[in-house]
Amino acid sequence: MSASIPTTCDLAIIGGGFAGLTAMVSLLNVRPDARVVLLERHPRRGPGVAYGGCEPHHLLNVPAGRMGATPADPGAFHAWLESREPGRWAATDFAPRARYGEYLMDLVDAARASNSAILARESVVRLETTPRHVDLLLGSGESLRASAVLLAPGLPQARPPWRGLDDDIPAGFLVADPWAPGALDGLDAGQAVAVVGSGLTAIDIVSSLRRRGHQGSITLLSRGGRLPLPHVGTPVQPTTYAPEELAKGVLPALSAVRAAAKELASRGLPWQGAIDGLRSQTSATWQAWSADERSRFVRHLRSLWEIHRHRAPAHLLQELESQRRSGTLSIVRGKIHGLTVVGGQLQVQVQSPERESVLTVARLINCAGPAQGIRQTVDPLLSSLLHSGLGSTDDVGLGLRADPQGRMLRHDGKPNERVWLVGALRKGDLWESTAVPELRMQVAQAVAGLAPLL
């Protein structure tokens, strides 16, 4: 992904993950004459963190048959797999994420076959709007003028959880970005490792270490001390909820879900159906709640929601459990309290609700994931949007506000006709705004609104 950047274009897309790439493809399908420039700042092998930083064995956490790039054809990715490896993957299988990245790039290449759309490795640090254009100030110091901009950068990376504790720690002990090239290089097979986080990214990193021949102990350190829960092997019937019951607030919604899970269990059915039944109503429920209710959910139930909603393939969890039984993997609930280097090893002081302890490791890897909010962000583009008033945060501070069509809202609450928003930065408005089924709907809606402006 590298090309010279012109001085003007019709549409500038910021972000080269799923949302940005599929927006380019969809826009070129309806406006093949459009001059499109996609800007992605990270030097990854493929599209975005999820599909560009991964290794060949890392799997999707959604079955292949539901991962098509457009709302009209959710089975398209599985059909693409079948065309290349007939019979290799069932629609219910969790296919490699790298293969999904190849699928997305095939779509991009096909859309660009008769168009001069540009994919460039570049960052954007500021936007300025006029009645007819948007000016983008780039990290290189150059500028690009576009008729419209689609923001799809995802959430910014959180600052490392050891921030402020690492002043005297040699850099080789600490890995802030687990997807950075060389992040896992240089470890001896028997050395101990600590991973901050116990979610899907942490599972990927454990898998990568073991496939590299690492046999030493691995400690997963997280505030909740919980792994994601498993997917079930066969499709389940989602529970049907009364929207008005979910809209009453956090506690009534929690009671409804618990009751649904118990009812399923009484019939010998998996609890996952109780969570899956929320998918079609999550955003409407979130929007029905007051700011206080949303804040209550984030404070008290967010971590439980994450492990129930963002599940992992069962066989990966079984592998981790096998390692726990053998003593090579442990999960510790707590947070980093201090760092020191003693005898060529990193000592990680951990404070947990029960006690304080020390982990002695060769490397500490951050898998805590993206920032949980953007009010205190140090991301140059997001900071400039908030400080200039061109953008504004939701009441909880999770992301940027947009109107129902996806136009970014200024600080005065008015939409900007030429700056649109898709993806994880809409989390504060929609909550469910990171998975492919929701993203492809947002992209379709944004493209329909942007096309007439170009």
N, C-alpha and C positions, 0 to 999 in steps of 0.2 A: 504494500500500500504506500506508494510514493509517486508523486507527480508534481509538476510545477503548478502553482496556484494563480489563476487569472486575477485581474483587478475587479471584475464584475461577474455576476451570475444571476440566474433567476431564483434558485433556492439553495441556501447553504444549510447543510445538515451537520449538527455538532454531535458526534458520537457514532462509533462504528460497531456497535453491538447489534443485537437482534433488531431493535426498534429502528435504529438509523438505517441499517442495510435494507430492511424490508420496506421502509418508507421510500428509499431511493427506487427500489424495484417497482413498487406500486405507482409511484408518481410517473416514472418513465413509461409504464404501461398505458397510462391515460394521457400523458403529455410527452410523447417521444421527442418532441422538439425542444424540451426544456433544457436549459443549461444548469446542471446540478453539480455542486461541489460538496463532497462529504469530508469532514475534518475529524480525524481521530488522533489523539495525542500519544497513546500508549504504543510502544513498539512490540506488538504481540504477533504470534505466528498466524493468527486467524481472527475472526470477528469477536470483539469484546472479551471480557474476562472469562465468562462462562465457557466460551467455545474457542477462544484463542490462546488462553494461557494453560489449557489442560494438557494432560498426557493421554496417549492412545487408550489406556485402560479406564480412564475416568468416564463414568456413565451418566446419562441423563437421569433425572429423578421423576420423569413423566414417561409413560409408555410411548413408543415410537408412533403408534397409530393416532396419537392426539397432538402431534407436534408439527403439523403442516403450517406453513408460513402465513396463510391467509384464512380468514373466517370461512370463505366459501369452500375450502378443501382441506379440512384438518388432517386427512389421511395422506396428504401429498408427500410428506417425508418418508413414510413407510413405503409408498409406491416408488420413491426415488431409491431407497435401499434395495427393493426387490429388483429394480432394473440393473443394479450393479452386482448384487450378491443374491441371486434368486434362492429363496428358502432359508437364507441364513438368519433372518430376524423375523420373529412374529410381531404382529401389531401390538401385542401386550408386553413385548420385551423392552428392557431399558438399554437402548443402543448407546454406543460411545459418543460422548459429546464432540469429539474431534470430527466424527462423521457428520454430525449435524452442522458443524462449521463448514465442512466441505459442501454440504447441501445448500447452505445460505450463499456461499460464494459462487456456486453454479448458477443460482438465480440471478445474482448480481452480474455475472459475466454475460448471461443471456440477455439481460436488460440493456447492458452497455454495448452489445454487439453492433448496434446501428446508431449509437449515440456517443457523444464525446464527454459523458459524465466523468468527473474526476474524483478519485479517492486519494487523499493526501495525508501525510503524517504531519500534523500541525495542531497546536493548541490555540484556543481562543481565550483571551483574557478580559475582553470588554465588548459590550454591544452598545451602540448608540442609534437611536431611531429618528427618522424624519417622516413626514407624512407619506412618502412614496418609497422609502428604502430603509434598509438596516445596514449600518456600517459595523463590520467586525474587525476589531484590533487583534492581530494574531501574536502569538508568543515570539515570533521572529522579528516583530516590530513593523511588519508590513500590514496592509489592510485589505479587506475585501468588501465590496458593496454588493448586497443582495436585495432582490425584491422582497424576499421573505426568508425567515429563519425557522428551522425546526430544531428545538433543543431535545436531544435524546442521549445525554451523557451518562445516565445512571447516577446513583448516589456516590458522593465522594468517599474515598477511603478514609476510615477513621484514623486518628493519630494513634501511633503505637501505644499499647497499654502500659508500657514502661516509660512513657514520656516524663522527663523530670528526674528520672532515677538512673539514667544511663550516661551521665556526664563523663565518668571515668572508665567506661566499659569499651574495650576494643570492638570495632564494628563487626568483626568476624563472628562474634558470639550471637549477634542479633539479626533476625530476618524480619524486616517490617512488611515486606510484600512476598507472600509465599509463591506467587506466580512469576516473580522476577527471574530472568535467566540466571542459572547458577545458584538459586536459593538453597538447594539441597546438596550442592557439590561439596566435596572435601571432608565429608564425615566418614570416620572409620566405622566398620560394621558393628562394633560392639559398644560404641559411645552412646551415652544417654542423651535423650532429646526431650525438651518440653515444648508443648504446643498450646498457645493461648486460644481457647475456643474448643467447643465440642460439637459443632454443627457439621453441615455438609462439607464445608471447606476443610475442616480438620480431618474428616474421614478420608477425603481425597489425599491429603498430605501423608497420613498414616499409610494408605495404600501405596503411594509413590515410594515412600521410604522402604517398605517391605519388598517391593518389586526391585529395588536397587540392591537388595541383599542385606539391608540393615537388620541386625538381630538384637540390638541393644534395647534397653527399656525406653518406652515412650510414655510420657505423662501428659494427659489432656487436662488443662487447667481452665476452668470457666466459673462464672458466678453461680450458674444454676447447677452445674455438675451433671447435666443430663445429655444423653445422645438423642438424635432424632428417633422417632418411632417408625416402625416398618410399614411399608406398603403391603397390601395383601396380594396374593398371587393371581386372583381372579377378580374381574370387575364386580363391584358391589352396587346395590341400589341405593342412591342417595336418599336421605331422609327429606321429607317435605315439611317445611316449617311455616307457621303463620307469620307473615311479615310484621304484623302489628305487635306480636309478642316479642320478637327480636328487637323491635324499635323502642321498646320501653326503657332499655338501659342495659348496662353490663350484667348486673346480677340476674335479671329475668332471662336474658339471652343465655347466660351460663347455665341456669337451671333448665332451660329448654334443651340445651345440648346434652347435658348430663342425663336428663330423662330419656332422650332419644337413644343415647348409648346404652343405657340400662335395658331399654325395651328391645333393642337389637340383640343384646347379650342373652336375654331371656328366650330368644328364638334361635339361639346358636349362630347368630350372624355377627360379622366383625364390626367393631365400633367405628371403623373408618367411614362407614356410610353416614354417621352422624356429622362428621366434619365435612365430608364431600357435599352434603346437602346445603351447606352454607355458601358454597362457591357462587351460586347464582344470585345470592342476596347480600353478599358481604359489603359491597360498596353502598347499596341502598341503606343497609343497617347502619354503617359507619356514618353516613351523611345525616341519618335521622337522629343520631346521638348528639347531645350538647357537647361543647368543648370540655366541660368537666367530666362527662362520661368517657370521652375519648382519652383524656389524660389518665383517668382511673384505669382504663384498660391497659394503656401503655405501661403504667407503673406496676400493676399487679398481675396482669395476665399475658403480657407480651411474650415472655419466655415460654410459657405453656402453649400458647398459640403456635409459636414457631416450631416446636418439636412435633405437634400434632398435625399441623398443616403442611410443613415442608419435610416430608417423610423421606426415608432412604430405602433403597432396595433391600429386601430382607437378607439376601445372602451376604451383603457387605456387613450388616450388623452382626450376622453370625460369625463372620471372620474376626470382628473385633472382640466378640464374646470369647472366642477361642483363645485369643491373645490374652485377654484378662485372666482366664482360668490358668493359663501357663505362666502368668506373672510378668509378661513382657509389656503389658499395657495396663495403665491405671488411669482413673478419672478422679480428679481432685476438685472439690468445690472451694472456691476462694478467689482472691485477687492478689496481684503482685504488690508486695509491700516494700521491697528493696532488692538491689542487685549489687553483688561484689564479685571480684575475681580472686580465687584462692588456689594456688598450686596449678595454674593453667586451666582451671575449670570455672564455669560460671555458677555462682550460688544464687538461687532465686528464692528470696524470702516470701513466703506465701501466708497471707492472713485469711483464715476461714472462720465461719461462725463458731466452730468448736475449739480451734487452737491455732497456734502459729507453727509453721514447719519450714524446712529448707530443702529445696531440690538442687542437686548438684548435676549439672548437665554440660554438654559440649556446645549446644545451640538452643536458642529460644526463638520459636517461630510464631509470628503473629497470624492467627487465623480467625480473629475476632470479627472480621467482615467490615461492611461499610459503616459510615457514620450513622448514628441513630437519630440525628437531627441536623439541621443546617444553620441554625441561628448563630453558632459560633464558628462557622466554617472558615477555613483559611484558603479554600479553593478560590483562585483569583476571579474566575468568571462569576461564580455564585456570589462572592463577596461584592463584586461590582454591581451586580443586578440588584442586590438588596440595598446597598448604599446609595445608588442612583435613584432608587424608587421605581426602576423599570420592572422589577419583580417584587414579590412580597411572599411572606411565609403564611402557612395556615396557623390556626390558633394554638396547635400543639408544637409547631416548629419542626415538623417532620420533613417538609418539602416546600416546593413553590406552588402557589395557587394558580389555578386555571379555571376558565368557565367550562360549562359542560361540553362545549365543542373542542376544547383543548387550547384556546387562546390564553396566553399567559396574562395574569392580572397584575396591573400596576399597584403601587402602594395605595392609590385612591380607590381601588376596587374596579377600575375600568379595564376592559380587555384591550390588548394591543393587537390590532388586526394582522400585523406582520410578524409576530413572534409567537410561535406555537410550541406546545410542550407535550411530550409523550414519555412514558416509562416511569421509572422508580421515583423521579422527582415529583410525581403527582400523588405520592403515597399519602400525604396529609389530607388530600381531598377525597381519595378513593379507598385508601388502605390497601386493597388488593391491586397492585400495580407493578408486579415484577414477573409474573408467570406469562408464558407464551399465549394462552387463550385470551387473557386480558390485553396484553400488548398488541396483538394483531387486530383487535377491535379498535383500540386507540389509534393505531396507525391508519386503518381504513378511514376512520372519521377525520383525522387530521389531513390526509391526502385529499379527501373530498372537499375540505374547506380551503386548502392551499392552492389547488389546481387553478381556480378562477383568478387568483391573484397574480399569476406568473405571466 
